[in-house]
Amino acid sequence: MDNMVTLIIVGIVALAIGFLIAKLIERNNSSHLIKSAKKNAASILKEAKTEAESIKKDKILQAKEKFIELKSEHEKVINKRESKMGDAEKRTKDKESQVSSELAKSKKLNSQIESKKKEYDERLDFLEKKQNEVEKLHKSQIEQLEVISSLSAEEAKSQLVESLKDEAKTDAMKFVQSSIEEAKMTAQQEAKKIVINTIQRIGTEEAIDNCVSVFNLESDDVKGRIIGREGRNIRAIEAATGVEIIVDDTPEAIILSCFDSVRREVARLSLHKLVTDGRIHPARIEEVVKKTSKQIEEEILEVGKRTVIDLGIHGLSPELIKAVGRMRYRSSYGQNLLHHSREVARLCGVMASELGLNPKLAKRAGLLHDIGKVPETETEVPHAILGMQWAEKYGEKAEVCNAIGAHHDEIEMTSLLSPIVQVCDAISGARPGARRQVLDSYIQRLKDLEDIAFGFNGVNKAYAIQAGRELRVMVESEKVSDDRAAQLSFEISQKIQTDMTYPGQVKVTVIRETRAVNVAK
C-alpha cells in the first residue's frame, strides 16, 4: 500500500516537474517569437516610412507640376484678357477720335448751314419784293391793254385759247393720220424682222427621237450570257422592261427596240448594270430593273430642276418641275418634248424682249405650254386645256395659264404672251426635219395596242413589240387559268381586228407564270 502511495507521489512530482519544464520551454519559444515579430514590425515600419516618404515626394512633385500648369493656364487667360482689354481700349480710343472728328465736322456743317439759311432768307425777302413789283407792273400793263383793245383780260384769253385749240386739233389729226399710215407700212416688216432675229439667235440642233437604241458590248461573248440558257435571261429582260431585245450578227452590239423612251432607257441602264456586275439571271434581272426604274424617277426630277435653273425660272411648283423632267422621255411628232419646250421658252424670251414685254414670264409660259402632253393617266381633255388646268392648280399667273390654254386656239387669247407662245411653238415645230408625222402615228398605234390588252381583266402587263407585229400580255396567275389564257389571247386578237387598222398581222402572246416563293429564316 505504501509502495502505491509512493509511486503516485513520485508520478505527481514527475508530472509537475514536466509541466514546469514545458512551461519554461514554451516561455523561451514565446520570447523568441516576440523578438522576431518585433524585428519584422520594425522592418515593416521602416519600409512603410521609406515608401511614405517616396509617395510624399511624388505627390509634392505632382502638386508642384499641377500648380505650374494651372499657373501657366491662368497666366494665358490673364494675358488673353489683357490683350482683349487692350484691343477694346484701342477701339474705344479710335471711336473717341472718330466721334470727336465727326463732332467737329458736324459743327462746321452747322455753321455752314446757318450761313446758307441766313443767305437764303435774305434772297427770299429780295424775291418777294421783286415779285410784288412785277405784279404791280403786270396789272398796270393789263389795264393799259384793256383800254387800247377795248377787251377785258378774260375775253382776250378765251379767244386766244379757242384759236390755239383749233390749230392743235388740226395738227394732231395730221400727225395721227401720218403715224397710222407709217405704222401700217412698217408693222409687217418689223414683225418679220423680230421673228427672223429671234430664230437666228436661238438656232438649235434638230431634236428628233428614235425608237431604237444600240447597246454596245465589250465582246460578243456577253451576248450568250444575256440570252441565257434556252433564252430565259432575254425573256426575263423583255418581260420586266417591255422592250424588244434584238440580238443579231452586228459585232459587239445589241439593239433595244421600243416606242416608249422611258422603257428603253430603263432597259439600257439595267443591261449596263447586269453586264458590269456579271450576274445575269431572272431574279437578278427583276431586282435591277426595279432599282433602275426608281433611279429614272429620281433622274426625271433632277432633269426638271436643271432645266428651270438653266432657263432662269424661279418659284415653279415641285409637281410642275417633275412634269418638265418627264418631258425628256416624251416626244411630239418625233420631236423630243423637253428640247422642243426649252427651244420655245428661249424663243419666247427673245421675242418678248424685242417687244418690250416681260421675258421671264414669256420663258415660263413657253416652257410649260406642252405639260399637258405628259399625264400619268390617259385623259380625253386636249393637252392645252389640261396644261392650263395644271398651271392654274399649282398657282401660275393668269397670263401664263391663258398662254398655255390658247396656244392651239382652244380658248380665247387674253394677253400678249398667248400669241407669242403660239408663234414660237409653230417656229420650233416648223423647222425642216424637226418633226415626223409618221413616227407619231406609229407610236400612237402601239399605245392603242397596249390599251386594248389592258381593257381585259387579269392583265398585269402588256407590251407591243416587233414594230407592232406582236403583242405580249402578262397575266396574273391567280386570276387567269391556262384555259382562260388561251381564250384571252383569242379575245384580244378579235378586239384588235375589229377596232384597229394596221398593216400585216399582229401576233398576240399571253404569258401566264406561276411562282412559289418562301423565305428561310
Secondary structure as UniProt FT lines:
FT   HELIX           2..149
FT   HELIX           153..201
FT   STRAND          212..216
FT   HELIX           221..227
FT   HELIX           229..231
FT   HELIX           232..241
FT   STRAND          244..246
FT   TURN            251..252
FT   STRAND          253..257
FT   HELIX           261..277
FT   HELIX           282..310
FT   TURN            311..312
FT   HELIX           318..326
FT   HELIX           327..329
FT   STRAND          331..332
FT   TURN            333..334
FT   STRAND          335..336
FT   HELIX           337..354
FT   TURN            355..356
FT   HELIX           359..368
FT   TURN            369..370
FT   HELIX           371..373
FT   HELIX           383..393
FT   TURN            394..395
FT   HELIX           398..406
FT   TURN            407..409
FT   HELIX           417..430
FT   TURN            432..433
FT   HELIX           437..454
FT   TURN            457..458
FT   STRAND          459..465
FT   HELIX           466..468
FT   STRAND          470..475
FT   TURN            477..479
FT   HELIX           482..499
FT   STRAND          507..512
//
